[in-house]
Amino acid sequence: MTKKDLVAQVADNASITKKQAGVAVDAILDGIKDALGNGQKVSLVGFGTFSVKHREQRTGVNPANGQKMTYPAKDVPHFKAGKGLKDAVY
């Protein structure tokens, strides 16, 4: 499913125009991005939790030439599925 498909489904389910649904979907995604950018956690009960995890510095090997490389520490987005989502999928 693409974002376009999601907007169409939201528009159909909410009986609103695709333009209005697009604004709503964009607002939700921007809210999640802003919260994660500020280091906050976003919990949607029954769906899941979006959070930021810290990944420590690590050493790896470049497969092209076999040289060891150091990958810097960084923060990465993380999603943990909730019970409702797990039940719907499994």
Phi and psi in radians as a Rosetta constraint file:
Dihedral C 1 N 2 CA 2 C 2 CIRCULARHARMONIC -1.696 0.35
Dihedral N 2 CA 2 C 2 N 3 CIRCULARHARMONIC 3.022 0.35
Dihedral C 2 N 3 CA 3 C 3 CIRCULARHARMONIC -1.075 0.35
Dihedral N 3 CA 3 C 3 N 4 CIRCULARHARMONIC -0.654 0.35
Dihedral C 3 N 4 CA 4 C 4 CIRCULARHARMONIC -1.071 0.35
Dihedral N 4 CA 4 C 4 N 5 CIRCULARHARMONIC -0.736 0.35
Dihedral C 4 N 5 CA 5 C 5 CIRCULARHARMONIC -1.141 0.35
Dihedral N 5 CA 5 C 5 N 6 CIRCULARHARMONIC -0.698 0.35
Dihedral C 5 N 6 CA 6 C 6 CIRCULARHARMONIC -1.112 0.35
Dihedral N 6 CA 6 C 6 N 7 CIRCULARHARMONIC -0.769 0.35
Dihedral C 6 N 7 CA 7 C 7 CIRCULARHARMONIC -1.061 0.35
Dihedral N 7 CA 7 C 7 N 8 CIRCULARHARMONIC -0.746 0.35
Dihedral C 7 N 8 CA 8 C 8 CIRCULARHARMONIC -1.101 0.35
Dihedral N 8 CA 8 C 8 N 9 CIRCULARHARMONIC -0.717 0.35
Dihedral C 8 N 9 CA 9 C 9 CIRCULARHARMONIC -1.179 0.35
Dihedral N 9 CA 9 C 9 N 10 CIRCULARHARMONIC -0.718 0.35
Dihedral C 9 N 10 CA 10 C 10 CIRCULARHARMONIC -1.090 0.35
Dihedral N 10 CA 10 C 10 N 11 CIRCULARHARMONIC -0.746 0.35
Dihedral C 10 N 11 CA 11 C 11 CIRCULARHARMONIC -1.067 0.35
Dihedral N 11 CA 11 C 11 N 12 CIRCULARHARMONIC -0.756 0.35
Dihedral C 11 N 12 CA 12 C 12 CIRCULARHARMONIC -1.166 0.35
Dihedral N 12 CA 12 C 12 N 13 CIRCULARHARMONIC -0.784 0.35
Dihedral C 12 N 13 CA 13 C 13 CIRCULARHARMONIC -1.194 0.35
Dihedral N 13 CA 13 C 13 N 14 CIRCULARHARMONIC -0.588 0.35
Dihedral C 13 N 14 CA 14 C 14 CIRCULARHARMONIC -1.700 0.35
Dihedral N 14 CA 14 C 14 N 15 CIRCULARHARMONIC -0.015 0.35
Dihedral C 14 N 15 CA 15 C 15 CIRCULARHARMONIC 0.959 0.35
Dihedral N 15 CA 15 C 15 N 16 CIRCULARHARMONIC 0.828 0.35
Dihedral C 15 N 16 CA 16 C 16 CIRCULARHARMONIC -2.218 0.35
Dihedral N 16 CA 16 C 16 N 17 CIRCULARHARMONIC 2.990 0.35
Dihedral C 16 N 17 CA 17 C 17 CIRCULARHARMONIC -1.294 0.35
Dihedral N 17 CA 17 C 17 N 18 CIRCULARHARMONIC 2.808 0.35
Dihedral C 17 N 18 CA 18 C 18 CIRCULARHARMONIC -1.128 0.35
Dihedral N 18 CA 18 C 18 N 19 CIRCULARHARMONIC -0.569 0.35
Dihedral C 18 N 19 CA 19 C 19 CIRCULARHARMONIC -1.115 0.35
Dihedral N 19 CA 19 C 19 N 20 CIRCULARHARMONIC -0.791 0.35
Dihedral C 19 N 20 CA 20 C 20 CIRCULARHARMONIC -1.131 0.35
Dihedral N 20 CA 20 C 20 N 21 CIRCULARHARMONIC -0.706 0.35
Dihedral C 20 N 21 CA 21 C 21 CIRCULARHARMONIC -1.150 0.35
Dihedral N 21 CA 21 C 21 N 22 CIRCULARHARMONIC -0.669 0.35
Dihedral C 21 N 22 CA 22 C 22 CIRCULARHARMONIC -1.089 0.35
Dihedral N 22 CA 22 C 22 N 23 CIRCULARHARMONIC -0.716 0.35
Dihedral C 22 N 23 CA 23 C 23 CIRCULARHARMONIC -1.120 0.35
Dihedral N 23 CA 23 C 23 N 24 CIRCULARHARMONIC -0.731 0.35
Dihedral C 23 N 24 CA 24 C 24 CIRCULARHARMONIC -1.130 0.35
Dihedral N 24 CA 24 C 24 N 25 CIRCULARHARMONIC -0.809 0.35
Dihedral C 24 N 25 CA 25 C 25 CIRCULARHARMONIC -1.102 0.35
Dihedral N 25 CA 25 C 25 N 26 CIRCULARHARMONIC -0.759 0.35
Dihedral C 25 N 26 CA 26 C 26 CIRCULARHARMONIC -1.083 0.35
Dihedral N 26 CA 26 C 26 N 27 CIRCULARHARMONIC -0.686 0.35
Dihedral C 26 N 27 CA 27 C 27 CIRCULARHARMONIC -1.115 0.35
Dihedral N 27 CA 27 C 27 N 28 CIRCULARHARMONIC -0.716 0.35
Dihedral C 27 N 28 CA 28 C 28 CIRCULARHARMONIC -1.136 0.35
Dihedral N 28 CA 28 C 28 N 29 CIRCULARHARMONIC -0.836 0.35
Dihedral C 28 N 29 CA 29 C 29 CIRCULARHARMONIC -1.124 0.35
Dihedral N 29 CA 29 C 29 N 30 CIRCULARHARMONIC -0.690 0.35
Dihedral C 29 N 30 CA 30 C 30 CIRCULARHARMONIC -1.139 0.35
Dihedral N 30 CA 30 C 30 N 31 CIRCULARHARMONIC -0.660 0.35
Dihedral C 30 N 31 CA 31 C 31 CIRCULARHARMONIC -1.109 0.35
Dihedral N 31 CA 31 C 31 N 32 CIRCULARHARMONIC -0.727 0.35
Dihedral C 31 N 32 CA 32 C 32 CIRCULARHARMONIC -1.147 0.35
Dihedral N 32 CA 32 C 32 N 33 CIRCULARHARMONIC -0.782 0.35
Dihedral C 32 N 33 CA 33 C 33 CIRCULARHARMONIC -1.071 0.35
Dihedral N 33 CA 33 C 33 N 34 CIRCULARHARMONIC -0.765 0.35
Dihedral C 33 N 34 CA 34 C 34 CIRCULARHARMONIC -1.097 0.35
Dihedral N 34 CA 34 C 34 N 35 CIRCULARHARMONIC -0.757 0.35
Dihedral C 34 N 35 CA 35 C 35 CIRCULARHARMONIC -1.107 0.35
Dihedral N 35 CA 35 C 35 N 36 CIRCULARHARMONIC -0.792 0.35
Dihedral C 35 N 36 CA 36 C 36 CIRCULARHARMONIC -1.140 0.35
Dihedral N 36 CA 36 C 36 N 37 CIRCULARHARMONIC -0.633 0.35
Dihedral C 36 N 37 CA 37 C 37 CIRCULARHARMONIC -1.111 0.35
Dihedral N 37 CA 37 C 37 N 38 CIRCULARHARMONIC -0.474 0.35
Dihedral C 37 N 38 CA 38 C 38 CIRCULARHARMONIC -1.620 0.35
Dihedral N 38 CA 38 C 38 N 39 CIRCULARHARMONIC 0.126 0.35
Dihedral C 38 N 39 CA 39 C 39 CIRCULARHARMONIC 1.400 0.35
Dihedral N 39 CA 39 C 39 N 40 CIRCULARHARMONIC 0.214 0.35
Dihedral C 39 N 40 CA 40 C 40 CIRCULARHARMONIC -1.552 0.35
Dihedral N 40 CA 40 C 40 N 41 CIRCULARHARMONIC 2.905 0.35
Dihedral C 40 N 41 CA 41 C 41 CIRCULARHARMONIC -1.874 0.35
Dihedral N 41 CA 41 C 41 N 42 CIRCULARHARMONIC 2.483 0.35
Dihedral C 41 N 42 CA 42 C 42 CIRCULARHARMONIC -2.047 0.35
Dihedral N 42 CA 42 C 42 N 43 CIRCULARHARMONIC 2.020 0.35
Dihedral C 42 N 43 CA 43 C 43 CIRCULARHARMONIC -1.933 0.35
Dihedral N 43 CA 43 C 43 N 44 CIRCULARHARMONIC 2.144 0.35
Dihedral C 43 N 44 CA 44 C 44 CIRCULARHARMONIC -1.984 0.35
Dihedral N 44 CA 44 C 44 N 45 CIRCULARHARMONIC 1.805 0.35
Dihedral C 44 N 45 CA 45 C 45 CIRCULARHARMONIC -1.000 0.35
Dihedral N 45 CA 45 C 45 N 46 CIRCULARHARMONIC 2.276 0.35
Dihedral C 45 N 46 CA 46 C 46 CIRCULARHARMONIC 1.500 0.35
Dihedral N 46 CA 46 C 46 N 47 CIRCULARHARMONIC -0.236 0.35
Dihedral C 46 N 47 CA 47 C 47 CIRCULARHARMONIC -1.928 0.35
Dihedral N 47 CA 47 C 47 N 48 CIRCULARHARMONIC -1.014 0.35
Dihedral C 47 N 48 CA 48 C 48 CIRCULARHARMONIC 2.827 0.35
Dihedral N 48 CA 48 C 48 N 49 CIRCULARHARMONIC -3.045 0.35
Dihedral C 48 N 49 CA 49 C 49 CIRCULARHARMONIC -2.246 0.35
Dihedral N 49 CA 49 C 49 N 50 CIRCULARHARMONIC 2.236 0.35
Dihedral C 49 N 50 CA 50 C 50 CIRCULARHARMONIC -1.702 0.35
Dihedral N 50 CA 50 C 50 N 51 CIRCULARHARMONIC 2.336 0.35
Dihedral C 50 N 51 CA 51 C 51 CIRCULARHARMONIC -2.589 0.35
Dihedral N 51 CA 51 C 51 N 52 CIRCULARHARMONIC 3.081 0.35
Dihedral C 51 N 52 CA 52 C 52 CIRCULARHARMONIC -1.989 0.35
Dihedral N 52 CA 52 C 52 N 53 CIRCULARHARMONIC 2.239 0.35
Dihedral C 52 N 53 CA 53 C 53 CIRCULARHARMONIC -1.938 0.35
Dihedral N 53 CA 53 C 53 N 54 CIRCULARHARMONIC 2.564 0.35
Dihedral C 53 N 54 CA 54 C 54 CIRCULARHARMONIC -1.670 0.35
Dihedral N 54 CA 54 C 54 N 55 CIRCULARHARMONIC 2.205 0.35
Dihedral C 54 N 55 CA 55 C 55 CIRCULARHARMONIC -1.812 0.35
Dihedral N 55 CA 55 C 55 N 56 CIRCULARHARMONIC 2.122 0.35
Dihedral C 55 N 56 CA 56 C 56 CIRCULARHARMONIC -1.212 0.35
Dihedral N 56 CA 56 C 56 N 57 CIRCULARHARMONIC 2.815 0.35
Dihedral C 56 N 57 CA 57 C 57 CIRCULARHARMONIC -1.074 0.35
Dihedral N 57 CA 57 C 57 N 58 CIRCULARHARMONIC 2.489 0.35
Dihedral C 57 N 58 CA 58 C 58 CIRCULARHARMONIC -2.517 0.35
Dihedral N 58 CA 58 C 58 N 59 CIRCULARHARMONIC 2.845 0.35
Dihedral C 58 N 59 CA 59 C 59 CIRCULARHARMONIC -1.904 0.35
Dihedral N 59 CA 59 C 59 N 60 CIRCULARHARMONIC 2.371 0.35
Dihedral C 59 N 60 CA 60 C 60 CIRCULARHARMONIC -2.374 0.35
Dihedral N 60 CA 60 C 60 N 61 CIRCULARHARMONIC 3.135 0.35
Dihedral C 60 N 61 CA 61 C 61 CIRCULARHARMONIC -2.114 0.35
Dihedral N 61 CA 61 C 61 N 62 CIRCULARHARMONIC 2.274 0.35
Dihedral C 61 N 62 CA 62 C 62 CIRCULARHARMONIC -1.273 0.35
Dihedral N 62 CA 62 C 62 N 63 CIRCULARHARMONIC 2.028 0.35
Dihedral C 62 N 63 CA 63 C 63 CIRCULARHARMONIC -1.178 0.35
Dihedral N 63 CA 63 C 63 N 64 CIRCULARHARMONIC -0.367 0.35
Dihedral C 63 N 64 CA 64 C 64 CIRCULARHARMONIC -1.252 0.35
Dihedral N 64 CA 64 C 64 N 65 CIRCULARHARMONIC -0.685 0.35
Dihedral C 64 N 65 CA 65 C 65 CIRCULARHARMONIC -2.242 0.35
Dihedral N 65 CA 65 C 65 N 66 CIRCULARHARMONIC -0.019 0.35
Dihedral C 65 N 66 CA 66 C 66 CIRCULARHARMONIC 1.368 0.35
Dihedral N 66 CA 66 C 66 N 67 CIRCULARHARMONIC 0.068 0.35
Dihedral C 66 N 67 CA 67 C 67 CIRCULARHARMONIC -1.349 0.35
Dihedral N 67 CA 67 C 67 N 68 CIRCULARHARMONIC 2.531 0.35
Dihedral C 67 N 68 CA 68 C 68 CIRCULARHARMONIC -1.346 0.35
Dihedral N 68 CA 68 C 68 N 69 CIRCULARHARMONIC 2.461 0.35
Dihedral C 68 N 69 CA 69 C 69 CIRCULARHARMONIC -2.249 0.35
Dihedral N 69 CA 69 C 69 N 70 CIRCULARHARMONIC 2.673 0.35
Dihedral C 69 N 70 CA 70 C 70 CIRCULARHARMONIC -1.907 0.35
Dihedral N 70 CA 70 C 70 N 71 CIRCULARHARMONIC 2.139 0.35
Dihedral C 70 N 71 CA 71 C 71 CIRCULARHARMONIC -1.664 0.35
Dihedral N 71 CA 71 C 71 N 72 CIRCULARHARMONIC 2.240 0.35
Dihedral C 71 N 72 CA 72 C 72 CIRCULARHARMONIC -1.237 0.35
Dihedral N 72 CA 72 C 72 N 73 CIRCULARHARMONIC 2.801 0.35
Dihedral C 72 N 73 CA 73 C 73 CIRCULARHARMONIC -1.185 0.35
Dihedral N 73 CA 73 C 73 N 74 CIRCULARHARMONIC 2.579 0.35
Dihedral C 73 N 74 CA 74 C 74 CIRCULARHARMONIC -2.789 0.35
Dihedral N 74 CA 74 C 74 N 75 CIRCULARHARMONIC 2.829 0.35
Dihedral C 74 N 75 CA 75 C 75 CIRCULARHARMONIC -1.674 0.35
Dihedral N 75 CA 75 C 75 N 76 CIRCULARHARMONIC 2.390 0.35
Dihedral C 75 N 76 CA 76 C 76 CIRCULARHARMONIC -2.285 0.35
Dihedral N 76 CA 76 C 76 N 77 CIRCULARHARMONIC 2.587 0.35
Dihedral C 76 N 77 CA 77 C 77 CIRCULARHARMONIC -1.246 0.35
Dihedral N 77 CA 77 C 77 N 78 CIRCULARHARMONIC 2.604 0.35
Dihedral C 77 N 78 CA 78 C 78 CIRCULARHARMONIC -2.438 0.35
Dihedral N 78 CA 78 C 78 N 79 CIRCULARHARMONIC 2.502 0.35
Dihedral C 78 N 79 CA 79 C 79 CIRCULARHARMONIC -2.259 0.35
Dihedral N 79 CA 79 C 79 N 80 CIRCULARHARMONIC 2.303 0.35
Dihedral C 79 N 80 CA 80 C 80 CIRCULARHARMONIC -2.087 0.35
Dihedral N 80 CA 80 C 80 N 81 CIRCULARHARMONIC 2.079 0.35
Dihedral C 80 N 81 CA 81 C 81 CIRCULARHARMONIC -1.181 0.35
Dihedral N 81 CA 81 C 81 N 82 CIRCULARHARMONIC 2.470 0.35
Dihedral C 81 N 82 CA 82 C 82 CIRCULARHARMONIC -1.512 0.35
Dihedral N 82 CA 82 C 82 N 83 CIRCULARHARMONIC 3.034 0.35
Dihedral C 82 N 83 CA 83 C 83 CIRCULARHARMONIC -1.074 0.35
Dihedral N 83 CA 83 C 83 N 84 CIRCULARHARMONIC -0.735 0.35
Dihedral C 83 N 84 CA 84 C 84 CIRCULARHARMONIC -1.080 0.35
Dihedral N 84 CA 84 C 84 N 85 CIRCULARHARMONIC -0.722 0.35
Dihedral C 84 N 85 CA 85 C 85 CIRCULARHARMONIC -1.201 0.35
Dihedral N 85 CA 85 C 85 N 86 CIRCULARHARMONIC -0.736 0.35
Dihedral C 85 N 86 CA 86 C 86 CIRCULARHARMONIC -1.075 0.35
Dihedral N 86 CA 86 C 86 N 87 CIRCULARHARMONIC -0.753 0.35
Dihedral C 86 N 87 CA 87 C 87 CIRCULARHARMONIC -1.128 0.35
Dihedral N 87 CA 87 C 87 N 88 CIRCULARHARMONIC -0.613 0.35
Dihedral C 87 N 88 CA 88 C 88 CIRCULARHARMONIC -1.241 0.35
Dihedral N 88 CA 88 C 88 N 89 CIRCULARHARMONIC -0.512 0.35
Dihedral C 88 N 89 CA 89 C 89 CIRCULARHARMONIC -1.576 0.35
Dihedral N 89 CA 89 C 89 N 90 CIRCULARHARMONIC -0.696 0.35
